[in-house]
Amino acid sequence: MKITLHIPDEISQEPTFSRANWLREIAIALFEQEHVTLEGASQIADMHLMEFQKCLGNRGNCIHYDMQEFDEDIQNLRSRGWL
C-alpha cells in the first residue's frame, strides 16, 4: 500500500510537530485515499469523530458520506430515541 501525505505548509512548519500531528495527518491521508472509514480515521487520529470531521471540513476535504451511511445514522438516532 502506498500512502501520500499532503501536509499544509502552516502545519508542517510548526516548530513542534508532535506525534499527535503525525497521527492526524496519517489518518487524514488514509481516509482521503479510502483505506479506512471516517470512524477508523478518527480513531487513528485519537480524535472524537465530530472533531475529526471538523478538521476535514476546515481543510475542504470531502467526507464520502453516502445514502447507506445516512440511513444507518438515522436508524441509530431512532434506536436511541433522538428522532
PyMOL Python script that loads the backbone (N, CA, C, O; Angstrom):
from pymol import cmd

cmd.read_pdbstr("""\
ATOM      1  N   MET A   1       0.851  -1.170   0.000  1.00  0.00           N
ATOM      2  CA  MET A   1       0.000   0.000   0.000  1.00  0.00           C
ATOM      3  C   MET A   1       0.897   1.233   0.000  1.00  0.00           C
ATOM      4  O   MET A   1       1.875   1.303   0.744  1.00  0.00           O
ATOM      5  N   LYS A   2       0.557   2.186  -0.828  1.00  0.00           N
ATOM      6  CA  LYS A   2       1.281   3.446  -0.880  1.00  0.00           C
ATOM      7  C   LYS A   2       0.368   4.539  -0.345  1.00  0.00           C
ATOM      8  O   LYS A   2      -0.781   4.656  -0.771  1.00  0.00           O
ATOM      9  N   ILE A   3       0.874   5.337   0.585  1.00  0.00           N
ATOM     10  CA  ILE A   3       0.107   6.434   1.159  1.00  0.00           C
ATOM     11  C   ILE A   3       0.872   7.724   0.899  1.00  0.00           C
ATOM     12  O   ILE A   3       2.067   7.815   1.181  1.00  0.00           O
ATOM     13  N   THR A   4       0.180   8.713   0.363  1.00  0.00           N
ATOM     14  CA  THR A   4       0.784  10.008   0.111  1.00  0.00           C
ATOM     15  C   THR A   4       0.246  10.999   1.128  1.00  0.00           C
ATOM     16  O   THR A   4      -0.968  11.128   1.287  1.00  0.00           O
ATOM     17  N   LEU A   5       1.140  11.703   1.819  1.00  0.00           N
ATOM     18  CA  LEU A   5       0.731  12.714   2.796  1.00  0.00           C
ATOM     19  C   LEU A   5       0.819  14.096   2.169  1.00  0.00           C
ATOM     20  O   LEU A   5       1.840  14.457   1.583  1.00  0.00           O
ATOM     21  N   HIS A   6      -0.252  14.864   2.295  1.00  0.00           N
ATOM     22  CA  HIS A   6      -0.280  16.257   1.868  1.00  0.00           C
ATOM     23  C   HIS A   6      -0.474  17.094   3.127  1.00  0.00           C
ATOM     24  O   HIS A   6      -1.598  17.267   3.598  1.00  0.00           O
ATOM     25  N   ILE A   7       0.611  17.604   3.663  1.00  0.00           N
ATOM     26  CA  ILE A   7       0.553  18.354   4.912  1.00  0.00           C
ATOM     27  C   ILE A   7       0.593  19.842   4.588  1.00  0.00           C
ATOM     28  O   ILE A   7       1.556  20.311   3.982  1.00  0.00           O
ATOM     29  N   PRO A   8      -0.441  20.597   4.983  1.00  0.00           N
ATOM     30  CA  PRO A   8      -0.456  22.030   4.722  1.00  0.00           C
ATOM     31  C   PRO A   8       0.789  22.718   5.303  1.00  0.00           C
ATOM     32  O   PRO A   8       1.263  22.354   6.379  1.00  0.00           O
ATOM     33  N   ASP A   9       1.308  23.712   4.579  1.00  0.00           N
ATOM     34  CA  ASP A   9       2.531  24.407   4.993  1.00  0.00           C
ATOM     35  C   ASP A   9       2.457  24.950   6.413  1.00  0.00           C
ATOM     36  O   ASP A   9       3.416  24.833   7.177  1.00  0.00           O
ATOM     37  N   GLU A  10       1.306  25.551   6.772  1.00  0.00           N
ATOM     38  CA  GLU A  10       1.199  26.143   8.105  1.00  0.00           C
ATOM     39  C   GLU A  10       1.303  25.100   9.215  1.00  0.00           C
ATOM     40  O   GLU A  10       1.698  25.417  10.337  1.00  0.00           O
ATOM     41  N   ILE A  11       0.950  23.867   8.899  1.00  0.00           N
ATOM     42  CA  ILE A  11       1.055  22.790   9.887  1.00  0.00           C
ATOM     43  C   ILE A  11       2.468  22.217   9.900  1.00  0.00           C
ATOM     44  O   ILE A  11       3.052  22.019  10.966  1.00  0.00           O
ATOM     45  N   SER A  12       3.010  21.951   8.726  1.00  0.00           N
ATOM     46  CA  SER A  12       4.335  21.325   8.664  1.00  0.00           C
ATOM     47  C   SER A  12       5.447  22.248   9.155  1.00  0.00           C
ATOM     48  O   SER A  12       6.536  21.778   9.487  1.00  0.00           O
ATOM     49  N   GLN A  13       5.191  23.541   9.205  1.00  0.00           N
ATOM     50  CA  GLN A  13       6.211  24.486   9.653  1.00  0.00           C
ATOM     51  C   GLN A  13       6.120  24.791  11.140  1.00  0.00           C
ATOM     52  O   GLN A  13       6.871  25.621  11.652  1.00  0.00           O
ATOM     53  N   GLU A  14       5.198  24.120  11.840  1.00  0.00           N
ATOM     54  CA  GLU A  14       5.116  24.292  13.286  1.00  0.00           C
ATOM     55  C   GLU A  14       6.426  23.813  13.901  1.00  0.00           C
ATOM     56  O   GLU A  14       6.937  22.762  13.514  1.00  0.00           O
ATOM     57  N   PRO A  15       6.978  24.566  14.851  1.00  0.00           N
ATOM     58  CA  PRO A  15       8.259  24.156  15.440  1.00  0.00           C
ATOM     59  C   PRO A  15       8.183  22.848  16.223  1.00  0.00           C
ATOM     60  O   PRO A  15       9.191  22.157  16.370  1.00  0.00           O
ATOM     61  N   THR A  16       7.009  22.504  16.721  1.00  0.00           N
ATOM     62  CA  THR A  16       6.865  21.263  17.493  1.00  0.00           C
ATOM     63  C   THR A  16       5.812  20.386  16.833  1.00  0.00           C
ATOM     64  O   THR A  16       4.692  20.267  17.329  1.00  0.00           O
ATOM     65  N   PHE A  17       6.174  19.780  15.720  1.00  0.00           N
ATOM     66  CA  PHE A  17       5.266  18.872  15.015  1.00  0.00           C
ATOM     67  C   PHE A  17       5.254  17.567  15.800  1.00  0.00           C
ATOM     68  O   PHE A  17       6.192  16.775  15.712  1.00  0.00           O
ATOM     69  N   SER A  18       4.203  17.345  16.557  1.00  0.00           N
ATOM     70  CA  SER A  18       4.144  16.270  17.552  1.00  0.00           C
ATOM     71  C   SER A  18       3.667  14.940  16.967  1.00  0.00           C
ATOM     72  O   SER A  18       3.288  14.843  15.800  1.00  0.00           O
ATOM     73  N   ARG A  19       3.701  13.935  17.818  1.00  0.00           N
ATOM     74  CA  ARG A  19       3.171  12.615  17.472  1.00  0.00           C
ATOM     75  C   ARG A  19       1.685  12.728  17.120  1.00  0.00           C
ATOM     76  O   ARG A  19       1.215  12.092  16.176  1.00  0.00           O
ATOM     77  N   ALA A  20       0.959  13.532  17.875  1.00  0.00           N
ATOM     78  CA  ALA A  20      -0.470  13.731  17.603  1.00  0.00           C
ATOM     79  C   ALA A  20      -0.670  14.342  16.215  1.00  0.00           C
ATOM     80  O   ALA A  20      -1.602  13.970  15.502  1.00  0.00           O
ATOM     81  N   ASN A  21       0.199  15.275  15.830  1.00  0.00           N
ATOM     82  CA  ASN A  21       0.123  15.867  14.492  1.00  0.00           C
ATOM     83  C   ASN A  21       0.331  14.804  13.413  1.00  0.00           C
ATOM     84  O   ASN A  21      -0.405  14.756  12.428  1.00  0.00           O
ATOM     85  N   TRP A  22       1.343  13.952  13.611  1.00  0.00           N
ATOM     86  CA  TRP A  22       1.615  12.891  12.642  1.00  0.00           C
ATOM     87  C   TRP A  22       0.443  11.929  12.535  1.00  0.00           C
ATOM     88  O   TRP A  22       0.045  11.558  11.431  1.00  0.00           O
ATOM     89  N   LEU A  23      -0.108  11.526  13.663  1.00  0.00           N
ATOM     90  CA  LEU A  23      -1.246  10.606  13.640  1.00  0.00           C
ATOM     91  C   LEU A  23      -2.436  11.222  12.914  1.00  0.00           C
ATOM     92  O   LEU A  23      -3.109  10.547  12.134  1.00  0.00           O
ATOM     93  N   ARG A  24      -2.695  12.495  13.168  1.00  0.00           N
ATOM     94  CA  ARG A  24      -3.803  13.183  12.493  1.00  0.00           C
ATOM     95  C   ARG A  24      -3.567  13.206  10.987  1.00  0.00           C
ATOM     96  O   ARG A  24      -4.478  12.907  10.215  1.00  0.00           O
ATOM     97  N   GLU A  25      -2.356  13.559  10.560  1.00  0.00           N
ATOM     98  CA  GLU A  25      -2.057  13.654   9.126  1.00  0.00           C
ATOM     99  C   GLU A  25      -2.117  12.292   8.452  1.00  0.00           C
ATOM    100  O   GLU A  25      -2.602  12.180   7.327  1.00  0.00           O
ATOM    101  N   ILE A  26      -1.633  11.262   9.123  1.00  0.00           N
ATOM    102  CA  ILE A  26      -1.708   9.906   8.572  1.00  0.00           C
ATOM    103  C   ILE A  26      -3.169   9.471   8.463  1.00  0.00           C
ATOM    104  O   ILE A  26      -3.567   8.883   7.458  1.00  0.00           O
ATOM    105  N   ALA A  27      -3.959   9.756   9.480  1.00  0.00           N
ATOM    106  CA  ALA A  27      -5.383   9.401   9.461  1.00  0.00           C
ATOM    107  C   ALA A  27      -6.101  10.115   8.323  1.00  0.00           C
ATOM    108  O   ALA A  27      -6.915   9.509   7.626  1.00  0.00           O
ATOM    109  N   ILE A  28      -5.808  11.391   8.132  1.00  0.00           N
ATOM    110  CA  ILE A  28      -6.433  12.143   7.041  1.00  0.00           C
ATOM    111  C   ILE A  28      -6.057  11.530   5.698  1.00  0.00           C
ATOM    112  O   ILE A  28      -6.918  11.342   4.838  1.00  0.00           O
ATOM    113  N   ALA A  29      -4.784  11.219   5.516  1.00  0.00           N
ATOM    114  CA  ALA A  29      -4.333  10.620   4.254  1.00  0.00           C
ATOM    115  C   ALA A  29      -4.999   9.275   4.010  1.00  0.00           C
ATOM    116  O   ALA A  29      -5.453   9.000   2.899  1.00  0.00           O
ATOM    117  N   LEU A  30      -5.061   8.435   5.035  1.00  0.00           N
ATOM    118  CA  LEU A  30      -5.702   7.122   4.886  1.00  0.00           C
ATOM    119  C   LEU A  30      -7.167   7.267   4.520  1.00  0.00           C
ATOM    120  O   LEU A  30      -7.680   6.518   3.689  1.00  0.00           O
ATOM    121  N   PHE A  31      -7.847   8.233   5.139  1.00  0.00           N
ATOM    122  CA  PHE A  31      -9.257   8.450   4.843  1.00  0.00           C
ATOM    123  C   PHE A  31      -9.437   9.005   3.430  1.00  0.00           C
ATOM    124  O   PHE A  31     -10.278   8.518   2.674  1.00  0.00           O
ATOM    125  N   GLU A  32      -8.656  10.013   3.076  1.00  0.00           N
ATOM    126  CA  GLU A  32      -8.773  10.616   1.743  1.00  0.00           C
ATOM    127  C   GLU A  32      -8.532   9.594   0.635  1.00  0.00           C
ATOM    128  O   GLU A  32      -9.163   9.648  -0.420  1.00  0.00           O
ATOM    129  N   GLN A  33      -7.615   8.667   0.888  1.00  0.00           N
ATOM    130  CA  GLN A  33      -7.267   7.667  -0.116  1.00  0.00           C
ATOM    131  C   GLN A  33      -8.117   6.402   0.025  1.00  0.00           C
ATOM    132  O   GLN A  33      -7.839   5.375  -0.596  1.00  0.00           O
ATOM    133  N   GLU A  34      -9.164   6.503   0.861  1.00  0.00           N
ATOM    134  CA  GLU A  34     -10.179   5.471   1.049  1.00  0.00           C
ATOM    135  C   GLU A  34      -9.616   4.131   1.519  1.00  0.00           C
ATOM    136  O   GLU A  34     -10.073   3.071   1.093  1.00  0.00           O
ATOM    137  N   HIS A  35      -8.611   4.193   2.410  1.00  0.00           N
ATOM    138  CA  HIS A  35      -8.056   2.984   3.015  1.00  0.00           C
ATOM    139  C   HIS A  35      -8.744   2.669   4.342  1.00  0.00           C
ATOM    140  O   HIS A  35      -8.712   1.528   4.804  1.00  0.00           O
ATOM    141  N   VAL A  36      -9.369   3.683   4.960  1.00  0.00           N
ATOM    142  CA  VAL A  36     -10.091   3.498   6.222  1.00  0.00           C
ATOM    143  C   VAL A  36     -11.375   4.324   6.174  1.00  0.00           C
ATOM    144  O   VAL A  36     -11.513   5.246   5.369  1.00  0.00           O
ATOM    145  N   THR A  37     -12.302   3.972   7.049  1.00  0.00           N
ATOM    146  CA  THR A  37     -13.558   4.710   7.163  1.00  0.00           C
ATOM    147  C   THR A  37     -13.332   6.003   7.953  1.00  0.00           C
ATOM    148  O   THR A  37     -12.263   6.217   8.525  1.00  0.00           O
ATOM    149  N   LEU A  38     -14.331   6.838   7.971  1.00  0.00           N
ATOM    150  CA  LEU A  38     -14.270   8.069   8.757  1.00  0.00           C
ATOM    151  C   LEU A  38     -14.055   7.752  10.228  1.00  0.00           C
ATOM    152  O   LEU A  38     -13.229   8.377  10.892  1.00  0.00           O
ATOM    153  N   GLU A  39     -14.798   6.784  10.729  1.00  0.00           N
ATOM    154  CA  GLU A  39     -14.650   6.399  12.135  1.00  0.00           C
ATOM    155  C   GLU A  39     -13.259   5.824  12.401  1.00  0.00           C
ATOM    156  O   GLU A  39     -12.633   6.148  13.410  1.00  0.00           O
ATOM    157  N   GLY A  40     -12.784   4.983  11.507  1.00  0.00           N
ATOM    158  CA  GLY A  40     -11.455   4.408  11.669  1.00  0.00           C
ATOM    159  C   GLY A  40     -10.376   5.471  11.672  1.00  0.00           C
ATOM    160  O   GLY A  40      -9.435   5.411  12.463  1.00  0.00           O
ATOM    161  N   ALA A  41     -10.515   6.443  10.785  1.00  0.00           N
ATOM    162  CA  ALA A  41      -9.533   7.533  10.726  1.00  0.00           C
ATOM    163  C   ALA A  41      -9.564   8.368  11.997  1.00  0.00           C
ATOM    164  O   ALA A  41      -8.515   8.773  12.499  1.00  0.00           O
ATOM    165  N   SER A  42     -10.754   8.627  12.521  1.00  0.00           N
ATOM    166  CA  SER A  42     -10.843   9.418  13.751  1.00  0.00           C
ATOM    167  C   SER A  42     -10.189   8.674  14.912  1.00  0.00           C
ATOM    168  O   SER A  42      -9.596   9.294  15.795  1.00  0.00           O
ATOM    169  N   GLN A  43     -10.297   7.347  14.911  1.00  0.00           N
ATOM    170  CA  GLN A  43      -9.658   6.548  15.958  1.00  0.00           C
ATOM    171  C   GLN A  43      -8.139   6.575  15.815  1.00  0.00           C
ATOM    172  O   GLN A  43      -7.427   6.681  16.814  1.00  0.00           O
ATOM    173  N   ILE A  44      -7.637   6.481  14.590  1.00  0.00           N
ATOM    174  CA  ILE A  44      -6.188   6.566  14.363  1.00  0.00           C
ATOM    175  C   ILE A  44      -5.663   7.908  14.843  1.00  0.00           C
ATOM    176  O   ILE A  44      -4.606   7.986  15.469  1.00  0.00           O
ATOM    177  N   ALA A  45      -6.412   8.965  14.544  1.00  0.00           N
ATOM    178  CA  ALA A  45      -6.007  10.314  14.935  1.00  0.00           C
ATOM    179  C   ALA A  45      -6.219  10.563  16.424  1.00  0.00           C
ATOM    180  O   ALA A  45      -5.787  11.589  16.951  1.00  0.00           O
ATOM    181  N   ASP A  46      -6.880   9.632  17.104  1.00  0.00           N
ATOM    182  CA  ASP A  46      -7.216   9.776  18.527  1.00  0.00           C
ATOM    183  C   ASP A  46      -8.023  11.050  18.763  1.00  0.00           C
ATOM    184  O   ASP A  46      -7.765  11.824  19.685  1.00  0.00           O
ATOM    185  N   MET A  47      -9.026  11.233  17.872  1.00  0.00           N
ATOM    186  CA  MET A  47      -9.895  12.403  17.940  1.00  0.00           C
ATOM    187  C   MET A  47     -11.340  11.931  17.976  1.00  0.00           C
ATOM    188  O   MET A  47     -11.675  10.896  17.400  1.00  0.00           O
ATOM    189  N   HIS A  48     -12.193  12.685  18.649  1.00  0.00           N
ATOM    190  CA  HIS A  48     -13.626  12.421  18.613  1.00  0.00           C
ATOM    191  C   HIS A  48     -14.069  12.549  17.157  1.00  0.00           C
ATOM    192  O   HIS A  48     -13.549  13.385  16.419  1.00  0.00           O
ATOM    193  N   LEU A  49     -15.024  11.724  16.747  1.00  0.00           N
ATOM    194  CA  LEU A  49     -15.486  11.702  15.365  1.00  0.00           C
ATOM    195  C   LEU A  49     -15.872  13.092  14.865  1.00  0.00           C
ATOM    196  O   LEU A  49     -15.486  13.483  13.763  1.00  0.00           O
ATOM    197  N   MET A  50     -16.629  13.836  15.664  1.00  0.00           N
ATOM    198  CA  MET A  50     -17.064  15.176  15.243  1.00  0.00           C
ATOM    199  C   MET A  50     -15.875  16.138  15.117  1.00  0.00           C
ATOM    200  O   MET A  50     -15.843  16.976  14.217  1.00  0.00           O
ATOM    201  N   GLU A  51     -14.913  16.014  16.012  1.00  0.00           N
ATOM    202  CA  GLU A  51     -13.717  16.853  15.947  1.00  0.00           C
ATOM    203  C   GLU A  51     -12.933  16.540  14.667  1.00  0.00           C
ATOM    204  O   GLU A  51     -12.431  17.446  14.000  1.00  0.00           O
ATOM    205  N   PHE A  52     -12.834  15.261  14.337  1.00  0.00           N
ATOM    206  CA  PHE A  52     -12.126  14.855  13.122  1.00  0.00           C
ATOM    207  C   PHE A  52     -12.859  15.363  11.885  1.00  0.00           C
ATOM    208  O   PHE A  52     -12.223  15.843  10.947  1.00  0.00           O
ATOM    209  N   GLN A  53     -14.179  15.264  11.872  1.00  0.00           N
ATOM    210  CA  GLN A  53     -14.968  15.783  10.751  1.00  0.00           C
ATOM    211  C   GLN A  53     -14.743  17.285  10.589  1.00  0.00           C
ATOM    212  O   GLN A  53     -14.604  17.780   9.470  1.00  0.00           O
ATOM    213  N   LYS A  54     -14.709  17.998  11.700  1.00  0.00           N
ATOM    214  CA  LYS A  54     -14.465  19.440  11.646  1.00  0.00           C
ATOM    215  C   LYS A  54     -13.089  19.733  11.057  1.00  0.00           C
ATOM    216  O   LYS A  54     -12.929  20.657  10.260  1.00  0.00           O
ATOM    217  N   CYS A  55     -12.096  18.937  11.458  1.00  0.00           N
ATOM    218  CA  CYS A  55     -10.742  19.088  10.926  1.00  0.00           C
ATOM    219  C   CYS A  55     -10.744  18.899   9.407  1.00  0.00           C
ATOM    220  O   CYS A  55     -10.132  19.679   8.678  1.00  0.00           O
ATOM    221  N   LEU A  56     -11.434  17.860   8.938  1.00  0.00           N
ATOM    222  CA  LEU A  56     -11.533  17.621   7.497  1.00  0.00           C
ATOM    223  C   LEU A  56     -12.244  18.777   6.798  1.00  0.00           C
ATOM    224  O   LEU A  56     -11.806  19.248   5.748  1.00  0.00           O
ATOM    225  N   GLY A  57     -13.343  19.222   7.395  1.00  0.00           N
ATOM    226  CA  GLY A  57     -14.112  20.322   6.810  1.00  0.00           C
ATOM    227  C   GLY A  57     -13.313  21.609   6.724  1.00  0.00           C
ATOM    228  O   GLY A  57     -13.425  22.342   5.741  1.00  0.00           O
ATOM    229  N   ASN A  58     -12.511  21.893   7.736  1.00  0.00           N
ATOM    230  CA  ASN A  58     -11.681  23.096   7.733  1.00  0.00           C
ATOM    231  C   ASN A  58     -10.661  23.075   6.607  1.00  0.00           C
ATOM    232  O   ASN A  58     -10.198  24.124   6.158  1.00  0.00           O
ATOM    233  N   ARG A  59     -10.318  21.895   6.161  1.00  0.00           N
ATOM    234  CA  ARG A  59      -9.365  21.754   5.057  1.00  0.00           C
ATOM    235  C   ARG A  59     -10.067  21.624   3.711  1.00  0.00           C
ATOM    236  O   ARG A  59      -9.415  21.544   2.670  1.00  0.00           O
ATOM    237  N   GLY A  60     -11.393  21.605   3.733  1.00  0.00           N
ATOM    238  CA  GLY A  60     -12.149  21.490   2.489  1.00  0.00           C
ATOM    239  C   GLY A  60     -12.200  20.071   1.944  1.00  0.00           C
ATOM    240  O   GLY A  60     -12.437  19.869   0.753  1.00  0.00           O
ATOM    241  N   ASN A  61     -11.977  19.079   2.817  1.00  0.00           N
ATOM    242  CA  ASN A  61     -11.993  17.685   2.387  1.00  0.00           C
ATOM    243  C   ASN A  61     -13.416  17.151   2.338  1.00  0.00           C
ATOM    244  O   ASN A  61     -14.257  17.516   3.160  1.00  0.00           O
ATOM    245  N   CYS A  62     -13.674  16.292   1.378  1.00  0.00           N
ATOM    246  CA  CYS A  62     -14.967  15.620   1.242  1.00  0.00           C
ATOM    247  C   CYS A  62     -15.041  14.477   2.252  1.00  0.00           C
ATOM    248  O   CYS A  62     -14.047  13.791   2.488  1.00  0.00           O
ATOM    249  N   ILE A  63     -16.194  14.277   2.837  1.00  0.00           N
ATOM    250  CA  ILE A  63     -16.330  13.275   3.891  1.00  0.00           C
ATOM    251  C   ILE A  63     -16.796  11.920   3.357  1.00  0.00           C
ATOM    252  O   ILE A  63     -16.877  10.983   4.151  1.00  0.00           O
ATOM    253  N   HIS A  64     -17.102  11.751   2.086  1.00  0.00           N
ATOM    254  CA  HIS A  64     -17.517  10.471   1.494  1.00  0.00           C
ATOM    255  C   HIS A  64     -18.721   9.884   2.237  1.00  0.00           C
ATOM    256  O   HIS A  64     -18.685   8.725   2.650  1.00  0.00           O
ATOM    257  N   TYR A  65     -19.738  10.639   2.402  1.00  0.00           N
ATOM    258  CA  TYR A  65     -20.923  10.217   3.161  1.00  0.00           C
ATOM    259  C   TYR A  65     -21.995   9.819   2.167  1.00  0.00           C
ATOM    260  O   TYR A  65     -22.511  10.672   1.444  1.00  0.00           O
ATOM    261  N   ASP A  66     -22.346   8.530   2.114  1.00  0.00           N
ATOM    262  CA  ASP A  66     -23.328   8.085   1.137  1.00  0.00           C
ATOM    263  C   ASP A  66     -24.684   7.805   1.796  1.00  0.00           C
ATOM    264  O   ASP A  66     -24.833   7.927   3.011  1.00  0.00           O
ATOM    265  N   MET A  67     -25.660   7.429   0.977  1.00  0.00           N
ATOM    266  CA  MET A  67     -27.023   7.222   1.475  1.00  0.00           C
ATOM    267  C   MET A  67     -27.108   6.058   2.461  1.00  0.00           C
ATOM    268  O   MET A  67     -27.887   6.117   3.413  1.00  0.00           O
ATOM    269  N   GLN A  68     -26.327   5.009   2.251  1.00  0.00           N
ATOM    270  CA  GLN A  68     -26.355   3.879   3.183  1.00  0.00           C
ATOM    271  C   GLN A  68     -25.898   4.344   4.569  1.00  0.00           C
ATOM    272  O   GLN A  68     -26.516   3.986   5.572  1.00  0.00           O
ATOM    273  N   GLU A  69     -24.828   5.134   4.636  1.00  0.00           N
ATOM    274  CA  GLU A  69     -24.350   5.637   5.923  1.00  0.00           C
ATOM    275  C   GLU A  69     -25.377   6.573   6.552  1.00  0.00           C
ATOM    276  O   GLU A  69     -25.568   6.562   7.768  1.00  0.00           O
ATOM    277  N   PHE A  70     -26.034   7.381   5.727  1.00  0.00           N
ATOM    278  CA  PHE A  70     -27.075   8.270   6.211  1.00  0.00           C
ATOM    279  C   PHE A  70     -28.214   7.463   6.838  1.00  0.00           C
ATOM    280  O   PHE A  70     -28.674   7.774   7.937  1.00  0.00           O
ATOM    281  N   ASP A  71     -28.663   6.426   6.131  1.00  0.00           N
ATOM    282  CA  ASP A  71     -29.734   5.572   6.651  1.00  0.00           C
ATOM    283  C   ASP A  71     -29.331   4.906   7.965  1.00  0.00           C
ATOM    284  O   ASP A  71     -30.139   4.815   8.889  1.00  0.00           O
ATOM    285  N   GLU A  72     -28.077   4.439   8.050  1.00  0.00           N
ATOM    286  CA  GLU A  72     -27.589   3.827   9.289  1.00  0.00           C
ATOM    287  C   GLU A  72     -27.584   4.839  10.431  1.00  0.00           C
ATOM    288  O   GLU A  72     -27.943   4.505  11.560  1.00  0.00           O
ATOM    289  N   ASP A  73     -27.180   6.068  10.142  1.00  0.00           N
ATOM    290  CA  ASP A  73     -27.181   7.104  11.171  1.00  0.00           C
ATOM    291  C   ASP A  73     -28.598   7.399  11.655  1.00  0.00           C
ATOM    292  O   ASP A  73     -28.825   7.558  12.855  1.00  0.00           O
ATOM    293  N   ILE A  74     -29.545   7.471  10.729  1.00  0.00           N
ATOM    294  CA  ILE A  74     -30.944   7.721  11.093  1.00  0.00           C
ATOM    295  C   ILE A  74     -31.460   6.580  11.971  1.00  0.00           C
ATOM    296  O   ILE A  74     -32.135   6.830  12.970  1.00  0.00           O
ATOM    297  N   GLN A  75     -31.152   5.333  11.612  1.00  0.00           N
ATOM    298  CA  GLN A  75     -31.575   4.186  12.415  1.00  0.00           C
ATOM    299  C   GLN A  75     -30.968   4.247  13.813  1.00  0.00           C
ATOM    300  O   GLN A  75     -31.648   3.975  14.802  1.00  0.00           O
ATOM    301  N   ASN A  76     -29.694   4.603  13.892  1.00  0.00           N
ATOM    302  CA  ASN A  76     -29.037   4.714  15.209  1.00  0.00           C
ATOM    303  C   ASN A  76     -29.675   5.810  16.046  1.00  0.00           C
ATOM    304  O   ASN A  76     -29.880   5.631  17.247  1.00  0.00           O
ATOM    305  N   LEU A  77     -29.987   6.928  15.436  1.00  0.00           N
ATOM    306  CA  LEU A  77     -30.633   8.030  16.180  1.00  0.00           C
ATOM    307  C   LEU A  77     -32.016   7.606  16.670  1.00  0.00           C
ATOM    308  O   LEU A  77     -32.399   7.912  17.799  1.00  0.00           O
ATOM    309  N   ARG A  78     -32.758   6.909  15.826  1.00  0.00           N
ATOM    310  CA  ARG A  78     -34.098   6.454  16.214  1.00  0.00           C
ATOM    311  C   ARG A  78     -34.009   5.433  17.348  1.00  0.00           C
ATOM    312  O   ARG A  78     -34.809   5.466  18.283  1.00  0.00           O
ATOM    313  N   SER A  79     -33.034   4.525  17.262  1.00  0.00           N
ATOM    314  CA  SER A  79     -32.919   3.492  18.308  1.00  0.00           C
ATOM    315  C   SER A  79     -32.556   4.100  19.661  1.00  0.00           C
ATOM    316  O   SER A  79     -32.819   3.503  20.705  1.00  0.00           O
ATOM    317  N   ARG A  80     -31.957   5.275  19.640  1.00  0.00           N
ATOM    318  CA  ARG A  80     -31.599   5.961  20.882  1.00  0.00           C
ATOM    319  C   ARG A  80     -32.678   6.949  21.334  1.00  0.00           C
ATOM    320  O   ARG A  80     -32.537   7.612  22.361  1.00  0.00           O
ATOM    321  N   GLY A  81     -33.757   7.036  20.548  1.00  0.00           N
ATOM    322  CA  GLY A  81     -34.849   7.915  20.897  1.00  0.00           C
ATOM    323  C   GLY A  81     -34.581   9.392  20.611  1.00  0.00           C
ATOM    324  O   GLY A  81     -35.231  10.270  21.177  1.00  0.00           O
ATOM    325  N   TRP A  82     -33.637   9.648  19.742  1.00  0.00           N
ATOM    326  CA  TRP A  82     -33.284  11.048  19.439  1.00  0.00           C
ATOM    327  C   TRP A  82     -34.101  11.596  18.276  1.00  0.00           C
ATOM    328  O   TRP A  82     -34.080  12.801  18.024  1.00  0.00           O
ATOM    329  N   LEU A  83     -34.820  10.731  17.565  1.00  0.00           N
ATOM    330  CA  LEU A  83     -35.703  11.188  16.472  1.00  0.00           C
ATOM    331  C   LEU A  83     -37.106  10.683  16.710  1.00  0.00           C
ATOM    332  O   LEU A  83     -38.003  10.953  15.912  1.00  0.00           O
TER     333      LEU A  83
END
""", "prot")
cmd.dss("prot")
cmd.show_as("cartoon", "prot")
cmd.util.cbc("prot")
cmd.orient("prot")
